[in-house]
Amino acid sequence: MITFKGMKSFFSIAFVVMLLFQSLGLTFGTHYCGGKAVSHTLMVAKLTDMSCGKTSESSSCDKHEGREGIHKKKCCQNEFVALHTDDEFSGSGATLTPKDVLLFTAATQQFLDYITSTPYSADYSKYDPPLISSDLQALLQVFRI
């Protein structure tokens, strides 16, 4: 059973880990060779040496040999996507209306009721069957052989 204290601890730890990874300045690098993604790397700092072993001047990468006026396309290239946080926090100017607060409160209450509720199980231990007013088998002439 999930308790409120356990859920609070889980979300606290999850947010701390998320903040830690954002403050590390993680960088996701992709190396493209010939227009196709060859390797992906997750790194703490941006590296510039992600190569597949070929050089840009390699003969297998030349797409436009012997044509004048057309420049050679680069064979290998790197693409980096950095994830980091700003040093200064600037809060947004969003305001909550009473309708938003009411909706959030109702949704939270429903969620907590769903988590803490126990599955319904009927208790038939005190159930008394109805009294027999007449012999239905004889009345309907249904007999077991």
Secondary structure, 3 states (H helix, E strand, C coil): CCCHHHHHHHHHHHHHHHHHHHHHCEEEEEEEECCEEEEEEEECCCCCCCCCCCCCCCHHHCCCCCCCCCCCCCCEEEEEEEECCCCCCCCCCCCCCHHHHHHHHHHHHHHHHHHHCCCCCCCCCCCCCCCCCCCHHHHHCCCCC
